[in-house]
Amino acid sequence: MPDAVSGYTPINDVLGVQQTPQTTRKSNDELDKDAFLKLLVAQLKYQDPNSPVDSSQFMSQTAQFTSVEKLTSLADSQTALLSSQQLLSASSLVGKTVSYPGPDGTDVSGVVTAAQLSTDGPVLRVGDASVPLTSVKEVKATPAA
């Protein structure tokens, strides 16, 4: 509903957001694609019929939306690719002897028996210890038994 004083519709009404004290909101510089589309539709809906939005402006906004959507998709793909590459790197160490700092700060060596990808990145299993890949100081070929 338009504000009686300014004549403009509040942004929360356009986006369909009910503001309550418990509402967690994104920071002011973050809008998702749904909010962008709602704003674009609201702009068209509430435009002045005597001076409609310039079609080049509309096309520019649509192109910006498409660019943002493609960049988001690219970032997601890059994240998945990085995770796969990290797991591949960690799995290539299975059967190798690695050195890493132990709990007391001295270097510990052991043979990697498994690798997994956790939320913190790749983790190697060396004996009973879980060792983050970033902690590995040295990798050696394991001598044949």
HUVENKA-V515610 format. One record per residue. PSI is psi in radians with two decimals (* if undefined). Layout:
# HUVENKA-V515610
PSI
PSI
This chain:
# HUVENKA-V515610
2.28
2.52
2.32
-0.54
-0.90
-0.42
0.00
2.64
2.23
2.53
-0.61
-0.58
-0.68
-0.75
-0.16
0.50
2.23
2.10
2.09
2.83
-0.50
-0.14
2.16
2.26
2.70
2.84
2.81
-0.41
0.12
2.01
2.32
3.08
-0.54
-0.74
-0.68
-0.80
-0.70
-0.72
-0.69
-0.78
-0.73
-0.66
-0.75
-0.67
-0.71
0.23
2.71
2.11
-0.42
-0.37
1.37
2.85
2.39
2.33
-0.53
-0.59
-0.76
-0.78
-0.65
-0.76
-0.67
-0.72
-0.69
-0.75
-0.79
-0.73
-0.78
-0.73
-0.74
-0.68
-0.67
-0.76
-0.71
-0.73
-0.72
-0.73
-0.71
-0.69
-0.76
-0.69
-0.73
-0.74
-0.74
-0.74
-0.70
-0.74
-0.67
-0.75
-0.78
-0.71
-0.43
-0.23
-0.12
2.24
-0.13
2.76
2.23
2.68
2.44
2.76
2.28
-3.12
-0.53
0.06
-0.22
2.68
2.38
2.46
2.62
2.93
2.33
2.18
-0.34
2.81
2.47
2.80
2.00
-3.13
-0.41
0.02
-2.98
2.44
2.32
2.54
2.02
1.84
-2.16
0.02
2.54
2.11
2.11
2.46
-0.56
-0.28
-0.20
2.23
-0.56
2.53
2.28
2.69
2.41
2.21
2.51
2.46
*
